[in-house]
């Protein structure tokens, strides 16, 4: 089966085509703006290059956030449109927290595993997992003092695109494993989506917003 995975929630536009677990084609480009304009064009380019029709796809995996308000909406709008156009197509939403958490191998998992995602502000998007990678509480935004209060005195593993910023000064933490990223890893997004598909747990993708949109009245 063929699956398509894509993400426009942060500073990258990323698209990948998989046949089962094997990567067939990939597009990734760093951009601050223009995700919506690039996404559909690159999906079309990949399908044409692989000589596939959209009806050849069985599954679409889309990152649901958190991230840029416009970026999240761009991905979800595309995924939902595909589902309307192809009723047999399964569409699966995967959060950036799930994708980053999947990067921690069993030997790298600690007493507390924290996924830290960039907000481009002073705070962080954060999700905590236990040693069995079960969520300890709902995802939230938090400042570094709040995060340190949660992690001090425990064996800790960190993953996400904000780990480097969080560790830019000494923290006094007992660190077990670190996974640095500059954007959501599509291979993890695809793997997590395929797992949900096989378990028949795909659901209508909904945006994961942890902040109000940064807009103002002119």
Rosetta blueprint (number, residue, H / E / L):
1 X L
2 X E
3 X E
4 X E
5 X E
6 X E
7 X E
8 X L
9 X L
10 X L
11 X L
12 X E
13 X E
14 X E
15 X E
16 X E
17 X E
18 X E
19 X E
20 X L
21 X L
22 X E
23 X E
24 X E
25 X E
26 X E
27 X E
28 X E
29 X E
30 X E
31 X L
32 X L
33 X L
34 X L
35 X H
36 X H
37 X H
38 X H
39 X H
40 X H
41 X H
42 X H
43 X H
44 X H
45 X H
46 X H
47 X H
48 X H
49 X H
50 X L
51 X L
52 X L
53 X L
54 X H
55 X H
56 X H
57 X E
58 X E
59 X E
60 X E
61 X E
62 X E
63 X E
64 X L
65 X L
66 X L
67 X L
68 X L
69 X H
70 X H
71 X H
72 X H
73 X H
74 X H
75 X H
76 X H
77 X H
78 X H
79 X H
80 X H
81 X H
82 X H
83 X H
84 X H
85 X H
86 X L
87 X L
88 X L
89 X L
90 X E
91 X E
92 X E
93 X E
94 X E
95 X L
96 X H
97 X H
98 X H
99 X H
100 X H
101 X H
102 X L
103 X L
104 X L
105 X L
106 X H
107 X H
108 X H
109 X L
110 X L
111 X L
112 X E
113 X E
114 X E
115 X E
116 X E
117 X E
118 X E
119 X L
120 X L
121 X L
122 X L
123 X L
124 X E
125 X E
126 X E
127 X E
128 X E
129 X E
130 X L
131 X L
132 X L
133 X L
134 X L
135 X E
136 X L
137 X L
138 X L
139 X L
140 X E
141 X E
142 X E
143 X L
144 X H
145 X H
146 X H
147 X H
148 X H
149 X H
150 X H
151 X H
152 X L
153 X L
154 X L
155 X E
156 X E
157 X E
158 X E
159 X E
160 X E
161 X L
162 X L
163 X H
164 X H
165 X H
166 X H
167 X L
168 X L
169 X L
170 X L
171 X L
172 X L
173 X L
174 X E
175 X E
176 X E
177 X E
178 X E
179 X E
180 X E
181 X L
182 X L
183 X L
184 X L
185 X L
186 X H
187 X H
188 X H
189 X H
190 X H
191 X H
192 X H
193 X H
194 X H
195 X H
196 X H
197 X H
198 X H
199 X L
200 X L
201 X L
202 X L
203 X L
204 X L
205 X L
206 X L
207 X L
208 X L
209 X L
210 X L
211 X L
212 X L
213 X L
214 X L
215 X L
216 X L
217 X L
218 X L
